[in-house]
Every structure is written in C-alpha cells, then in structure tokens.
Amino acid sequence: MSPINAKGSCLCGKVKYQITGHMGIFQYCHCSRCRKFTGSAHAANLFVSPQNFSWIAGEDQVGRFEPEGTKHFATCFCRNCGSSLPWLAKSGRTVIIPAGTLDTRIDLKPFQNVFWDSRATWYEEVCELPKYAELP
C-alpha cells in the first residue's frame, strides 16, 4: 500500500484536516451507533494512526460525544454545521475518518461490512436499485 496525502473538511468548511502516511482499514459499519450518528444505513469509515492525522483549521469548532458504556466508540462533529468529523477512538490508538468528509480523491475502496447482523431492516443493496445521474 502506498502512502497517501488527503484532506477533508466539514460542510461549512470551518474545520479541515489532513491525513498523511498509510491508511488502515476502510469498511462499512452497520451498527446502530454508526447508523444513528450518520443518519444513514451505515457509516463508511477509514482507520488511520493518530500520528497520520492532523487538524489544519478549526479544531476549536470540533465537538465530541462519548456515549457511556462504549469501549471504543465516540463521535466528533462541527459545532457550526453539525457535520460528522474524524474522531479518536477511546483507546487512543485509532482515528476514525468518516469517508464522506474527504475532499481529496483516494483510490482505496471499502473491503468489508461489519455488524452486518445489526443492519437496518429497510436496507437494500445499492447495486440493486435504479440509478439516475440527477433527480429523476
């Protein structure tokens, strides 16, 4: 795996971050916490080492929520626009990057689904649904 240099941001652009070095896992997570946090069927998460992650703007705008009783899970978000943002796992060993916040194109693709048995009952595989270039 070759090293990358990628940047990301929140919706309003006040918070920006950078990833350098090697990426770790890229996966879809279907757990109820990720579904609640993203408001979607699953999260698309990249995992990087903390030394490969840095805030480059707006770190003071980053809010954090740590649900009680979770071993690793926390969330971060922009205090201005509410966008999901990267978060340091409670263990301190991994930064989880919501892939949708990336501004830089990366060549990595997700390679697994985790917590599949917890997926939303209404979830349908995207490849089985009609596709439109714009609103139909």
The first five atom37 places (N, CA, C, CB, O) and aatype in JSON, in Angstrom:
{
  "aatype": [12, 15, 14, 9, 2, 0, 11, 7, 15, 4, 10, 4, 7, 11, 19, 11, 18, 5, 9, 16, 7, 8, 12, 7, 9, 13, 5, 18, 4, 8, 4, 15, 1, 4, 1, 11, 13, 16, 7, 15, 0, 8, 0, 0, 2, 10, 13, 19, 15, 14, 5, 2, 13, 15, 17, 9, 0, 7, 6, 3, 5, 19, 7, 1, 13, 6, 14, 6, 7, 16, 11, 8, 13, 0, 16, 4, 13, 4, 1, 2, 4, 7, 15, 15, 10, 14, 17, 10, 0, 11, 15, 7, 1, 16, 19, 9, 9, 14, 0, 7, 16, 10, 3, 16, 1, 9, 3, 10, 11, 14, 13, 5, 2, 19, 13, 17, 3, 15, 1, 0, 16, 17, 18, 6, 6, 19, 4, 6, 10, 14, 11, 18, 0, 6, 10, 14],
  "atom_mask": [
    [1, 1, 1, 1, 1],
    [1, 1, 1, 1, 1],
    [1, 1, 1, 1, 1],
    [1, 1, 1, 1, 1],
    [1, 1, 1, 1, 1],
    [1, 1, 1, 1, 1],
    [1, 1, 1, 1, 1],
    [1, 1, 1, 0, 1],
    [1, 1, 1, 1, 1],
    [1, 1, 1, 1, 1],
    [1, 1, 1, 1, 1],
    [1, 1, 1, 1, 1],
    [1, 1, 1, 0, 1],
    [1, 1, 1, 1, 1],
    [1, 1, 1, 1, 1],
    [1, 1, 1, 1, 1],
    [1, 1, 1, 1, 1],
    [1, 1, 1, 1, 1],
    [1, 1, 1, 1, 1],
    [1, 1, 1, 1, 1],
    [1, 1, 1, 0, 1],
    [1, 1, 1, 1, 1],
    [1, 1, 1, 1, 1],
    [1, 1, 1, 0, 1],
    [1, 1, 1, 1, 1],
    [1, 1, 1, 1, 1],
    [1, 1, 1, 1, 1],
    [1, 1, 1, 1, 1],
    [1, 1, 1, 1, 1],
    [1, 1, 1, 1, 1],
    [1, 1, 1, 1, 1],
    [1, 1, 1, 1, 1],
    [1, 1, 1, 1, 1],
    [1, 1, 1, 1, 1],
    [1, 1, 1, 1, 1],
    [1, 1, 1, 1, 1],
    [1, 1, 1, 1, 1],
    [1, 1, 1, 1, 1],
    [1, 1, 1, 0, 1],
    [1, 1, 1, 1, 1],
    [1, 1, 1, 1, 1],
    [1, 1, 1, 1, 1],
    [1, 1, 1, 1, 1],
    [1, 1, 1, 1, 1],
    [1, 1, 1, 1, 1],
    [1, 1, 1, 1, 1],
    [1, 1, 1, 1, 1],
    [1, 1, 1, 1, 1],
    [1, 1, 1, 1, 1],
    [1, 1, 1, 1, 1],
    [1, 1, 1, 1, 1],
    [1, 1, 1, 1, 1],
    [1, 1, 1, 1, 1],
    [1, 1, 1, 1, 1],
    [1, 1, 1, 1, 1],
    [1, 1, 1, 1, 1],
    [1, 1, 1, 1, 1],
    [1, 1, 1, 0, 1],
    [1, 1, 1, 1, 1],
    [1, 1, 1, 1, 1],
    [1, 1, 1, 1, 1],
    [1, 1, 1, 1, 1],
    [1, 1, 1, 0, 1],
    [1, 1, 1, 1, 1],
    [1, 1, 1, 1, 1],
    [1, 1, 1, 1, 1],
    [1, 1, 1, 1, 1],
    [1, 1, 1, 1, 1],
    [1, 1, 1, 0, 1],
    [1, 1, 1, 1, 1],
    [1, 1, 1, 1, 1],
    [1, 1, 1, 1, 1],
    [1, 1, 1, 1, 1],
    [1, 1, 1, 1, 1],
    [1, 1, 1, 1, 1],
    [1, 1, 1, 1, 1],
    [1, 1, 1, 1, 1],
    [1, 1, 1, 1, 1],
    [1, 1, 1, 1, 1],
    [1, 1, 1, 1, 1],
    [1, 1, 1, 1, 1],
    [1, 1, 1, 0, 1],
    [1, 1, 1, 1, 1],
    [1, 1, 1, 1, 1],
    [1, 1, 1, 1, 1],
    [1, 1, 1, 1, 1],
    [1, 1, 1, 1, 1],
    [1, 1, 1, 1, 1],
    [1, 1, 1, 1, 1],
    [1, 1, 1, 1, 1],
    [1, 1, 1, 1, 1],
    [1, 1, 1, 0, 1],
    [1, 1, 1, 1, 1],
    [1, 1, 1, 1, 1],
    [1, 1, 1, 1, 1],
    [1, 1, 1, 1, 1],
    [1, 1, 1, 1, 1],
    [1, 1, 1, 1, 1],
    [1, 1, 1, 1, 1],
    [1, 1, 1, 0, 1],
    [1, 1, 1, 1, 1],
    [1, 1, 1, 1, 1],
    [1, 1, 1, 1, 1],
    [1, 1, 1, 1, 1],
    [1, 1, 1, 1, 1],
    [1, 1, 1, 1, 1],
    [1, 1, 1, 1, 1],
    [1, 1, 1, 1, 1],
    [1, 1, 1, 1, 1],
    [1, 1, 1, 1, 1],
    [1, 1, 1, 1, 1],
    [1, 1, 1, 1, 1],
    [1, 1, 1, 1, 1],
    [1, 1, 1, 1, 1],
    [1, 1, 1, 1, 1],
    [1, 1, 1, 1, 1],
    [1, 1, 1, 1, 1],
    [1, 1, 1, 1, 1],
    [1, 1, 1, 1, 1],
    [1, 1, 1, 1, 1],
    [1, 1, 1, 1, 1],
    [1, 1, 1, 1, 1],
    [1, 1, 1, 1, 1],
    [1, 1, 1, 1, 1],
    [1, 1, 1, 1, 1],
    [1, 1, 1, 1, 1],
    [1, 1, 1, 1, 1],
    [1, 1, 1, 1, 1],
    [1, 1, 1, 1, 1],
    [1, 1, 1, 1, 1],
    [1, 1, 1, 1, 1],
    [1, 1, 1, 1, 1],
    [1, 1, 1, 1, 1],
    [1, 1, 1, 1, 1],
    [1, 1, 1, 1, 1],
    [1, 1, 1, 1, 1]
  ],
  "atom_positions": [
    [[0.84, -1.17, 0.0], [0.0, 0.0, 0.0], [0.89, 1.24, 0.0], [-0.96, 0.0, 1.22], [1.8, 1.35, 0.82]],
    [[0.63, 2.17, -0.92], [1.45, 3.37, -1.0], [0.9, 4.45, -0.07], [1.52, 3.89, -2.45], [-0.3, 4.48, 0.2]],
    [[1.78, 5.33, 0.41], [1.33, 6.4, 1.31], [0.42, 7.38, 0.57], [2.54, 7.14, 1.91], [0.51, 7.54, -0.65]],
    [[-0.45, 8.02, 1.32], [-1.34, 9.0, 0.73], [-1.19, 10.33, 1.44], [-2.8, 8.52, 0.79], [-0.62, 10.42, 2.52]],
    [[-1.71, 11.37, 0.79], [-1.81, 12.69, 1.38], [-3.2, 13.18, 1.01], [-0.66, 13.67, 0.86], [-3.43, 13.58, -0.13]],
    [[-4.12, 13.15, 1.95], [-5.51, 13.5, 1.69], [-5.98, 14.57, 2.67], [-6.41, 12.26, 1.76], [-5.5, 14.66, 3.8]],
    [[-6.94, 15.36, 2.22], [-7.53, 16.39, 3.07], [-9.03, 16.2, 3.12], [-7.17, 17.8, 2.57], [-9.63, 15.61, 2.22]],
    [[-9.63, 16.72, 4.19], [-11.07, 16.66, 4.35], [-11.57, 17.85, 5.13], [0.0, 0.0, 0.0], [-10.79, 18.62, 5.69]],
    [[-12.9, 17.98, 5.16], [-13.49, 19.12, 5.86], [-14.95, 18.84, 6.19], [-13.38, 20.39, 5.01], [-15.52, 17.84, 5.76]],
    [[-15.53, 19.75, 6.97], [-16.95, 19.68, 7.28], [-17.73, 20.4, 6.19], [-17.24, 20.31, 8.68], [-17.14, 20.94, 5.25]],
    [[-19.03, 20.4, 6.3], [-19.9, 21.0, 5.29], [-19.7, 22.51, 5.16], [-21.35, 20.72, 5.62], [-19.7, 23.04, 4.04]],
    [[-19.53, 23.21, 6.27], [-19.35, 24.67, 6.21], [-17.92, 25.08, 5.91], [-19.79, 25.29, 7.5], [-17.66, 26.24, 5.58]],
    [[-16.97, 24.14, 6.02], [-15.58, 24.43, 5.7], [-14.77, 25.05, 6.82], [0.0, 0.0, 0.0], [-13.59, 25.36, 6.62]],
    [[-15.37, 25.24, 7.99], [-14.62, 25.83, 9.11], [-13.61, 24.86, 9.7], [-15.58, 26.28, 10.19], [-12.58, 25.29, 10.23]],
    [[-13.89, 23.56, 9.62], [-12.99, 22.55, 10.17], [-12.36, 21.79, 9.01], [-13.73, 21.58, 11.14], [-13.05, 21.31, 8.12]],
    [[-11.02, 21.69, 9.04], [-10.29, 20.98, 8.0], [-9.23, 20.08, 8.64], [-9.63, 21.98, 7.0], [-8.7, 20.39, 9.7]],
    [[-8.95, 18.97, 7.98], [-7.97, 18.03, 8.49], [-7.15, 17.46, 7.35], [-8.64, 16.91, 9.27], [-7.48, 17.61, 6.17]],
    [[-6.06, 16.79, 7.73], [-5.17, 16.17, 6.76], [-4.76, 14.79, 7.25], [-3.93, 17.05, 6.52], [-4.55, 14.57, 8.44]],
    [[-4.64, 13.87, 6.29], [-4.15, 12.52, 6.56], [-2.88, 12.34, 5.73], [-5.23, 11.41, 6.23], [-2.89, 12.61, 4.53]],
    [[-1.81, 11.9, 6.36], [-0.58, 11.59, 5.63], [-0.14, 10.19, 6.04], [0.55, 12.65, 5.93], [-0.5, 9.71, 7.12]],
    [[0.61, 9.56, 5.19], [1.11, 8.23, 5.53], [0.21, 7.15, 4.97], [0.0, 0.0, 0.0], [-0.4, 7.31, 3.92]],
    [[0.15, 6.05, 5.68], [-0.59, 4.88, 5.22], [-1.98, 4.81, 5.85], [0.19, 3.61, 5.53], [-2.16, 5.1, 7.03]],
    [[-2.94, 4.41, 5.03], [-4.3, 4.19, 5.52], [-4.38, 2.79, 6.08], [-5.35, 4.4, 4.38], [-3.6, 1.9, 5.7]],
    [[-5.3, 2.59, 6.98], [-5.54, 1.27, 7.53], [-6.79, 0.67, 6.91], [0.0, 0.0, 0.0], [-6.91, 0.57, 5.69]],
    [[-7.71, 0.29, 7.75], [-8.96, -0.35, 7.33], [-9.89, 0.67, 6.68], [-9.66, -1.02, 8.54], [-9.92, 1.84, 7.08]],
    [[-10.65, 0.22, 5.67], [-11.75, 1.0, 5.1], [-12.93, 0.05, 5.06], [-11.39, 1.59, 3.65], [-12.9, -0.96, 4.36]],
    [[-13.98, 0.38, 5.8], [-15.1, -0.55, 5.92], [-16.41, 0.19, 6.09], [-14.89, -1.48, 7.1], [-16.45, 1.37, 6.44]],
    [[-17.49, -0.54, 5.83], [-18.84, -0.07, 6.13], [-19.23, -0.66, 7.48], [-19.86, -0.47, 5.0], [-19.07, -1.86, 7.71]],
    [[-19.75, 0.18, 8.36], [-20.21, -0.29, 9.66], [-21.71, -0.11, 9.75], [-19.49, 0.46, 10.82], [-22.23, 1.0, 9.56]],
    [[-22.42, -1.19, 10.04], [-23.88, -1.2, 10.11], [-24.4, -1.18, 11.55], [-24.42, -2.4, 9.39], [-25.59, -1.4, 11.76]],
    [[-23.54, -0.93, 12.54], [-24.0, -0.93, 13.93], [-25.0, 0.21, 14.16], [-22.81, -0.81, 14.9], [-25.01, 1.19, 13.42]],
    [[-25.82, 0.06, 15.17], [-26.85, 1.07, 15.43], [-26.23, 2.43, 15.78], [-27.76, 0.61, 16.57], [-26.82, 3.46, 15.45]],
    [[-25.09, 2.46, 16.42], [-24.45, 3.74, 16.76], [-24.03, 4.48, 15.5], [-23.23, 3.51, 17.67], [-24.28, 5.68, 15.37]],
    [[-23.39, 3.77, 14.57], [-22.97, 4.41, 13.32], [-24.18, 4.86, 12.51], [-22.11, 3.47, 12.5], [-24.14, 5.92, 11.88]],
    [[-25.25, 4.05, 12.51], [-26.46, 4.46, 11.78], [-27.06, 5.72, 12.39], [-27.5, 3.32, 11.79], [-27.49, 6.62, 11.67]],
    [[-27.1, 5.78, 13.72], [-27.64, 6.98, 14.38], [-26.79, 8.2, 14.09], [-27.73, 6.75, 15.9], [-27.31, 9.27, 13.78]],
    [[-25.46, 8.04, 14.19], [-24.57, 9.18, 14.0], [-24.6, 9.7, 12.57], [-23.15, 8.8, 14.38], [-24.56, 10.91, 12.35]],
    [[-24.66, 8.8, 11.59], [-24.63, 9.23, 10.19], [-26.02, 9.54, 9.66], [-23.99, 8.18, 9.33], [-26.16, 10.25, 8.67]],
    [[-27.06, 9.0, 10.32], [-28.41, 9.17, 9.79], [-28.61, 8.38, 8.52], [0.0, 0.0, 0.0], [-29.49, 8.71, 7.71]],
    [[-27.82, 7.35, 8.33], [-27.83, 6.57, 7.1], [-27.85, 5.07, 7.42], [-26.62, 6.91, 6.22], [-27.89, 4.68, 8.59]],
    [[-27.82, 4.26, 6.38], [-27.85, 2.8, 6.54], [-26.58, 2.27, 7.16], [-28.09, 2.13, 5.21], [-26.59, 1.23, 7.82]],
    [[-25.47, 2.97, 6.96], [-24.19, 2.54, 7.51], [-23.2, 3.69, 7.45], [-23.64, 1.3, 6.76], [-23.41, 4.67, 6.73]],
    [[-22.13, 3.56, 8.19], [-21.02, 4.5, 8.1], [-19.99, 3.93, 7.15], [-20.4, 4.78, 9.51], [-19.82, 2.71, 7.05]],
    [[-19.3, 4.8, 6.44], [-18.16, 4.42, 5.61], [-16.94, 5.01, 6.31], [-18.3, 4.94, 4.1], [-16.68, 6.21, 6.23]],
    [[-16.18, 4.15, 7.01], [-15.11, 4.62, 7.88], [-13.74, 4.14, 7.43], [-15.36, 4.16, 9.29], [-13.55, 2.98, 7.07]],
    [[-12.79, 5.06, 7.47], [-11.37, 4.76, 7.27], [-10.7, 4.84, 8.63], [-10.7, 5.76, 6.25], [-11.07, 5.66, 9.46]],
    [[-9.72, 3.98, 8.86], [-8.98, 3.99, 10.12], [-7.54, 4.38, 9.83], [-9.06, 2.6, 10.83], [-6.91, 3.82, 8.94]],
    [[-7.02, 5.35, 10.6], [-5.63, 5.76, 10.46], [-5.0, 5.87, 11.85], [-5.52, 7.12, 9.7], [-5.7, 6.01, 12.85]],
    [[-3.7, 5.81, 11.88], [-2.97, 6.01, 13.13], [-3.03, 7.49, 13.51], [-1.5, 5.53, 13.01], [-3.01, 8.35, 12.63]],
    [[-3.11, 7.79, 14.8], [-3.15, 9.19, 15.22], [-1.98, 10.02, 14.68], [-3.16, 9.27, 16.72], [-2.15, 11.21, 14.4]],
    [[-0.81, 9.41, 14.52], [0.34, 10.16, 14.01], [0.18, 10.51, 12.53], [1.62, 9.37, 14.22], [0.93, 11.34, 12.01]],
    [[-0.78, 9.89, 11.83], [-1.03, 10.19, 10.42], [-2.19, 11.17, 10.21], [-1.32, 8.9, 9.67], [-2.6, 11.42, 9.08]],
    [[-2.69, 11.72, 11.31], [-3.84, 12.63, 11.25], [-3.5, 13.96, 11.91], [-5.07, 12.0, 11.93], [-2.81, 13.99, 12.93]],
    [[-3.99, 15.07, 11.32], [-3.84, 16.37, 11.97], [-4.97, 17.31, 11.54], [-2.46, 17.0, 11.64], [-5.44, 17.27, 10.4]],
    [[-5.39, 18.14, 12.49], [-6.34, 19.21, 12.18], [-5.54, 20.33, 11.54], [-7.12, 19.71, 13.47], [-4.45, 20.65, 12.03]],
    [[-6.03, 20.93, 10.48], [-5.31, 22.05, 9.85], [-6.08, 23.36, 9.96], [-5.03, 21.73, 8.38], [-5.54, 24.42, 9.67]],
    [[-7.35, 23.29, 10.37], [-8.15, 24.5, 10.62], [-9.36, 24.13, 11.47], [-8.6, 25.17, 9.28], [-9.93, 23.05, 11.33]],
    [[-9.73, 25.04, 12.34], [-10.98, 24.92, 13.07], [-11.07, 23.87, 14.16], [0.0, 0.0, 0.0], [-12.17, 23.47, 14.53]],
    [[-9.95, 23.43, 14.69], [-10.01, 22.4, 15.73], [-10.87, 22.85, 16.91], [-8.6, 22.07, 16.21], [-11.49, 22.03, 17.58]],
    [[-10.9, 24.17, 17.17], [-11.73, 24.69, 18.27], [-13.22, 24.58, 17.98], [-11.37, 26.14, 18.54], [-14.04, 24.78, 18.89]],
    [[-13.6, 24.26, 16.75], [-15.0, 24.08, 16.36], [-15.45, 22.62, 16.46], [-15.22, 24.59, 14.95], [-16.61, 22.31, 16.17]],
    [[-14.54, 21.72, 16.87], [-14.85, 20.29, 16.92], [-15.48, 19.94, 18.26], [-13.58, 19.44, 16.68], [-14.88, 20.15, 19.32]],
    [[-16.68, 19.4, 18.21], [-17.36, 18.89, 19.4], [-17.16, 17.38, 19.47], [0.0, 0.0, 0.0], [-16.9, 16.74, 18.45]],
    [[-17.27, 16.82, 20.64], [-17.08, 15.38, 20.83], [-18.16, 14.84, 21.75], [-15.66, 15.08, 21.42], [-18.54, 15.49, 22.73]],
    [[-18.64, 13.66, 21.42], [-19.62, 12.97, 22.26], [-19.14, 11.55, 22.5], [-21.04, 12.97, 21.6], [-18.83, 10.83, 21.55]],
    [[-19.07, 11.16, 23.76], [-18.65, 9.81, 24.14], [-19.8, 9.15, 24.89], [-17.34, 9.85, 25.01], [-20.0, 9.42, 26.08]],
    [[-20.55, 8.28, 24.21], [-21.63, 7.59, 24.91], [-21.09, 6.75, 26.07], [-22.43, 6.7, 23.94], [-20.04, 6.12, 25.94]],
    [[-21.81, 6.76, 27.18], [-21.4, 5.93, 28.31], [-21.51, 4.46, 27.92], [-22.26, 6.23, 29.57], [-22.38, 4.07, 27.15]],
    [[-20.63, 3.66, 28.47], [-20.7, 2.23, 28.27], [-20.13, 1.73, 26.95], [0.0, 0.0, 0.0], [-20.29, 0.55, 26.61]],
    [[-19.48, 2.6, 26.19], [-18.86, 2.13, 24.95], [-17.37, 1.94, 25.17], [-19.12, 3.13, 23.78], [-16.73, 2.73, 25.87]],
    [[-16.83, 0.91, 24.57], [-15.41, 0.6, 24.74], [-14.53, 1.45, 23.83], [-15.16, -0.87, 24.46], [-13.49, 1.95, 24.26]],
    [[-14.94, 1.62, 22.58], [-14.14, 2.36, 21.6], [-14.87, 3.56, 21.01], [-13.73, 1.44, 20.48], [-14.24, 4.57, 20.69]],
    [[-16.19, 3.46, 20.87], [-16.97, 4.43, 20.09], [-17.08, 5.79, 20.75], [-18.35, 3.88, 19.86], [-17.32, 5.92, 21.95]],
    [[-16.9, 6.82, 19.93], [-17.17, 8.21, 20.26], [-17.57, 8.86, 18.95], [-15.91, 8.94, 20.94], [-17.57, 8.19, 17.91]],
    [[-17.91, 10.12, 18.96], [-18.18, 10.84, 17.72], [-17.63, 12.24, 17.84], [-19.7, 10.86, 17.4], [-17.49, 12.78, 18.94]],
    [[-17.31, 12.82, 16.7], [-16.95, 14.23, 16.64], [-17.77, 14.87, 15.54], [-15.42, 14.43, 16.4], [-18.2, 14.21, 14.59]],
    [[-17.99, 16.18, 15.68], [-18.84, 16.91, 14.76], [-18.45, 18.38, 14.77], [-20.33, 16.73, 15.12], [-17.83, 18.86, 15.72]],
    [[-18.82, 19.08, 13.71], [-18.58, 20.52, 13.64], [-19.65, 21.22, 14.47], [-18.59, 21.02, 12.17], [-20.84, 20.99, 14.28]],
    [[-19.23, 22.08, 15.37], [-20.17, 22.81, 16.22], [-20.97, 23.84, 15.44], [-19.42, 23.5, 17.35], [-22.02, 24.29, 15.89]],
    [[-20.48, 24.22, 14.26], [-21.2, 25.2, 13.44], [-22.24, 24.55, 12.54], [-20.21, 25.98, 12.59], [-23.4, 24.97, 12.54]],
    [[-21.85, 23.53, 11.75], [-22.78, 22.95, 10.77], [-23.29, 21.56, 11.14], [-22.11, 22.87, 9.43], [-24.21, 21.05, 10.5]],
    [[-22.7, 20.93, 12.16], [-23.15, 19.62, 12.61], [-22.59, 18.44, 11.84], [0.0, 0.0, 0.0], [-22.93, 17.3, 12.15]],
    [[-21.75, 18.68, 10.85], [-21.19, 17.58, 10.05], [-20.4, 16.61, 10.9], [-20.3, 18.13, 8.96], [-19.76, 16.99, 11.89]],
    [[-20.44, 15.35, 10.51], [-19.58, 14.33, 11.12], [-18.14, 14.71, 10.84], [-19.9, 12.91, 10.57], [-17.82, 15.28, 9.8]],
    [[-17.27, 14.39, 11.78], [-15.85, 14.65, 11.63], [-15.05, 13.47, 12.18], [-15.45, 15.97, 12.36], [-15.59, 12.64, 12.91]],
    [[-13.77, 13.4, 11.82], [-12.93, 12.33, 12.37], [-12.92, 12.36, 13.89], [-11.5, 12.45, 11.83], [-13.05, 13.41, 14.52]],
    [[-12.76, 11.16, 14.47], [-12.74, 11.06, 15.93], [-11.71, 10.04, 16.37], [-14.12, 10.67, 16.46], [-11.48, 9.01, 15.72]],
    [[-11.1, 10.35, 17.49], [-10.12, 9.46, 18.1], [-10.87, 8.43, 18.93], [-9.09, 10.24, 18.98], [-11.68, 8.78, 19.79]],
    [[-10.62, 7.14, 18.66], [-11.25, 6.07, 19.44], [-10.86, 6.24, 20.91], [-10.82, 4.66, 18.9], [-9.8, 6.78, 21.22]],
    [[-11.71, 5.78, 21.79], [-11.45, 5.9, 23.22], [-10.12, 5.27, 23.62], [-12.57, 5.28, 24.01], [-9.51, 5.69, 24.6]],
    [[-9.69, 4.26, 22.88], [-8.4, 3.62, 23.17], [-7.23, 4.54, 22.87], [-8.26, 2.32, 22.37], [-6.13, 4.34, 23.39]],
    [[-7.44, 5.55, 22.02], [-6.38, 6.47, 21.63], [-5.47, 5.92, 20.55], [0.0, 0.0, 0.0], [-4.51, 6.59, 20.16]],
    [[-5.76, 4.72, 20.04], [-4.87, 4.08, 19.07], [-5.27, 4.27, 17.62], [-4.79, 2.63, 19.36], [-4.49, 3.98, 16.72]],
    [[-6.5, 4.77, 17.37], [-7.0, 4.88, 16.01], [-7.85, 6.14, 15.85], [-7.82, 3.64, 15.62], [-8.62, 6.5, 16.73]],
    [[-7.69, 6.8, 14.7], [-8.59, 7.88, 14.32], [-9.51, 7.32, 13.25], [-7.8, 9.16, 13.81], [-9.06, 6.75, 12.26]],
    [[-10.8, 7.49, 13.46], [-11.79, 7.01, 12.51], [-12.21, 8.2, 11.65], [-13.02, 6.37, 13.23], [-12.65, 9.22, 12.16]],
    [[-12.06, 8.04, 10.34], [-12.35, 9.11, 9.38], [-13.66, 8.78, 8.67], [-11.19, 9.28, 8.36], [-13.72, 7.78, 7.96]],
    [[-14.71, 9.59, 8.83], [-15.9, 9.39, 8.01], [-15.52, 9.69, 6.55], [-17.1, 10.29, 8.49], [-15.2, 10.83, 6.21]],
    [[-15.57, 8.68, 5.7], [-15.07, 8.82, 4.32], [-15.77, 9.93, 3.55], [-15.23, 7.52, 3.58], [-15.17, 10.54, 2.67]],
    [[-17.03, 10.19, 3.86], [-17.76, 11.24, 3.17], [-17.24, 12.64, 3.43], [0.0, 0.0, 0.0], [-17.63, 13.58, 2.74]],
    [[-16.36, 12.8, 4.42], [-15.8, 14.12, 4.72], [-14.52, 14.4, 3.94], [-15.52, 14.24, 6.2], [-13.98, 15.51, 4.01]],
    [[-14.02, 13.41, 3.2], [-12.8, 13.61, 2.42], [-13.06, 14.57, 1.27], [-12.27, 12.28, 1.88], [-14.09, 14.5, 0.6]],
    [[-12.12, 15.47, 1.03], [-12.16, 16.37, -0.13], [-11.24, 15.89, -1.23], [-11.78, 17.8, 0.29], [-11.39, 16.27, -2.39]],
    [[-10.29, 15.05, -0.88], [-9.32, 14.5, -1.81], [-9.77, 13.13, -2.28], [-7.92, 14.42, -1.16], [-10.25, 12.32, -1.48]],
    [[-9.63, 12.87, -3.55], [-9.95, 11.54, -4.07], [-8.9, 10.55, -3.58], [-10.01, 11.56, -5.64], [-7.7, 10.83, -3.6]],
    [[-9.36, 9.39, -3.13], [-8.44, 8.33, -2.74], [-8.77, 7.09, -3.57], [-8.52, 8.02, -1.2], [-9.9, 6.93, -4.03]],
    [[-7.81, 6.24, -3.76], [-8.01, 5.04, -4.57], [-8.44, 3.83, -3.76], [-6.76, 4.72, -5.31], [-8.69, 2.77, -4.33]],
    [[-8.52, 3.96, -2.46], [-8.94, 2.84, -1.62], [-10.44, 2.62, -1.73], [-8.56, 3.08, -0.15], [-11.2, 3.56, -1.96]],
    [[-10.85, 1.39, -1.57], [-12.26, 1.03, -1.58], [-12.55, 0.24, -0.3], [-12.63, 0.19, -2.85], [-11.67, -0.45, 0.2]],
    [[-13.79, 0.34, 0.23], [-14.13, -0.47, 1.4], [-13.98, -1.96, 1.06], [-15.58, -0.16, 1.88], [-14.27, -2.38, -0.06]],
    [[-13.54, -2.73, 2.03], [-13.33, -4.15, 1.76], [-14.15, -5.07, 2.64], [-11.88, -4.49, 1.92], [-14.06, -6.3, 2.52]],
    [[-14.97, -4.49, 3.55], [-15.8, -5.36, 4.37], [-16.97, -4.58, 4.97], [-14.97, -6.01, 5.49], [-16.95, -3.36, 5.06]],
    [[-17.99, -5.34, 5.36], [-19.14, -4.83, 6.12], [-19.03, -5.42, 7.52], [-20.51, -5.22, 5.43], [-18.86, -6.63, 7.68]],
    [[-19.11, -4.56, 8.53], [-19.08, -5.06, 9.91], [-20.43, -4.78, 10.57], [-17.92, -4.41, 10.71], [-21.15, -3.87, 10.17]],
    [[-20.74, -5.56, 11.59], [-22.03, -5.51, 12.28], [-23.18, -5.7, 11.3], [-22.18, -4.18, 13.04], [-24.23, -5.06, 11.41]],
    [[-22.96, -6.58, 10.33], [-23.95, -6.87, 9.29], [-25.28, -7.33, 9.9], [-23.42, -7.94, 8.35], [-26.34, -6.97, 9.39]],
    [[-25.23, -8.11, 10.95], [-26.46, -8.6, 11.56], [-27.26, -7.49, 12.24], [-26.15, -9.68, 12.56], [-28.43, -7.69, 12.58]],
    [[-26.64, -6.33, 12.44], [-27.33, -5.18, 13.03], [-27.84, -4.21, 11.98], [-26.41, -4.44, 13.98], [-28.39, -3.16, 12.32]],
    [[-27.69, -4.53, 10.7], [-28.07, -3.6, 9.64], [-29.55, -3.23, 9.77], [-27.79, -4.21, 8.24], [-30.35, -3.96, 10.35]],
    [[-29.88, -2.08, 9.21], [-31.26, -1.58, 9.22], [-32.17, -2.57, 8.48], [-31.35, -0.17, 8.58], [-31.79, -3.11, 7.44]],
    [[-33.34, -2.78, 9.02], [-34.27, -3.73, 8.4], [-34.71, -3.27, 7.02], [-35.5, -3.92, 9.29], [-35.12, -4.1, 6.2]],
    [[-34.62, -2.0, 6.74], [-35.03, -1.45, 5.45], [-33.89, -1.36, 4.44], [-35.63, -0.08, 5.65], [-34.1, -0.95, 3.3]],
    [[-32.69, -1.75, 4.85], [-31.53, -1.63, 3.97], [-31.67, -2.49, 2.72], [-30.26, -2.02, 4.72], [-32.03, -3.66, 2.81]],
    [[-31.37, -1.91, 1.57], [-31.33, -2.62, 0.29], [-29.95, -2.39, -0.32], [-32.46, -2.13, -0.69], [-29.41, -1.29, -0.25]],
    [[-29.39, -3.42, -0.91], [-28.1, -3.27, -1.58], [-28.22, -2.21, -2.66], [-27.64, -4.63, -2.18], [-29.15, -2.24, -3.47]],
    [[-27.3, -1.27, -2.69], [-27.39, -0.14, -3.62], [-27.3, -0.57, -5.08], [-26.31, 0.86, -3.32], [-27.89, 0.07, -5.95]],
    [[-26.58, -1.64, -5.36], [-26.44, -2.07, -6.75], [-27.75, -2.61, -7.33], [-25.36, -3.15, -6.85], [-27.88, -2.75, -8.55]],
    [[-28.71, -2.91, -6.48], [-29.99, -3.45, -6.93], [-31.05, -2.36, -7.16], [-30.5, -4.45, -5.91], [-32.15, -2.66, -7.61]],
    [[-30.72, -1.12, -6.87], [-31.66, -0.02, -7.02], [-31.43, 0.74, -8.33], [-31.54, 0.93, -5.83], [-30.31, 0.73, -8.84]],
    [[-32.47, 1.4, -8.88], [-32.29, 2.19, -10.1], [-31.26, 3.3, -9.88], [-33.64, 2.8, -10.56], [-31.08, 3.77, -8.75]],
    [[-30.59, 3.71, -10.94], [-29.54, 4.74, -10.87], [-29.89, 5.89, -11.81], [-28.15, 4.14, -11.22], [-30.24, 5.68, -12.97]],
    [[-29.78, 7.13, -11.3], [-30.07, 8.32, -12.07], [-28.89, 9.28, -11.95], [-31.39, 8.98, -11.6], [-28.32, 9.39, -10.87]],
    [[-28.53, 9.95, -13.01], [-27.44, 10.91, -12.97], [-27.8, 12.14, -12.14], [-27.05, 11.34, -14.39], [-26.93, 12.76, -11.53]],
    [[-29.09, 12.49, -12.11], [-29.6, 13.61, -11.31], [-30.95, 13.19, -10.75], [-29.72, 14.92, -12.17], [-31.33, 12.03, -10.87]],
    [[-31.67, 14.12, -10.14], [-33.0, 13.77, -9.64], [-33.86, 13.28, -10.79], [-33.67, 14.99, -8.95], [-33.84, 13.87, -11.87]],
    [[-34.62, 12.2, -10.59], [-35.46, 11.69, -11.7], [-36.63, 12.63, -11.96], [-35.97, 10.27, -11.39], [-37.44, 12.37, -12.85]]
  ]
}
